[in-house]
Amino acid sequence: MPDLGEIAKNYGDRVGFIALLDDYAGARERAAGIAEKAGIEFAMFDAYHDELSELQKMCRSGYVPTSVIIDREGKMIGDMIIGAPRGGYAGLIDDALGSPAP
């Protein structure tokens, strides 16, 4: 989450970030604590909220964390990212956008 918080700041309004929190014991509380310590400013939602059910189904992998890049039409770009990517998230996002952060 700290890496995503920093990247979210770097990409500004070019990319939107949200966190979907699974409903296992204490997940929301732990995520809120991590987000506060890391200065995370993007939204965090309960993954089982009715309006997010399709996104939750798309992102379900059985692993935490799982990240996905989704285009404006709601289609997943590339594969699910299980765990933290070795090269970081920026390269994956730059590839999806076709250009690096300013």
Secondary structure in CASP SS format (residue, H / E / C, confidence):
PFRMAT SS
TARGET T0000
AUTHOR 0000-0000-0000
METHOD secondary structure of the structure
MODEL  1
M C 1.00
P H 1.00
D H 1.00
L H 1.00
G H 1.00
E H 1.00
I H 1.00
A H 1.00
K H 1.00
N H 1.00
Y H 1.00
G H 1.00
D H 1.00
R H 1.00
V C 1.00
G C 1.00
F C 1.00
I E 1.00
A E 1.00
L E 1.00
L E 1.00
D C 1.00
D C 1.00
Y C 1.00
A C 1.00
G C 1.00
A H 1.00
R H 1.00
E H 1.00
R H 1.00
A H 1.00
A H 1.00
G H 1.00
I H 1.00
A H 1.00
E H 1.00
K H 1.00
A H 1.00
G C 1.00
I C 1.00
E C 1.00
F C 1.00
A E 1.00
M E 1.00
F E 1.00
D E 1.00
A C 1.00
Y C 1.00
H C 1.00
D H 1.00
E H 1.00
L H 1.00
S H 1.00
E H 1.00
L H 1.00
Q H 1.00
K H 1.00
M H 1.00
C H 1.00
R C 1.00
S C 1.00
G C 1.00
Y C 1.00
V C 1.00
P C 1.00
T E 1.00
S E 1.00
V E 1.00
I E 1.00
I E 1.00
D C 1.00
R C 1.00
E C 1.00
G C 1.00
K C 1.00
M E 1.00
I E 1.00
G E 1.00
D E 1.00
M E 1.00
I E 1.00
I E 1.00
G C 1.00
A C 1.00
P C 1.00
R C 1.00
G C 1.00
G C 1.00
Y H 1.00
A H 1.00
G H 1.00
L H 1.00
I H 1.00
D H 1.00
D H 1.00
A H 1.00
L H 1.00
G C 1.00
S C 1.00
P C 1.00
A C 1.00
P C 1.00
END
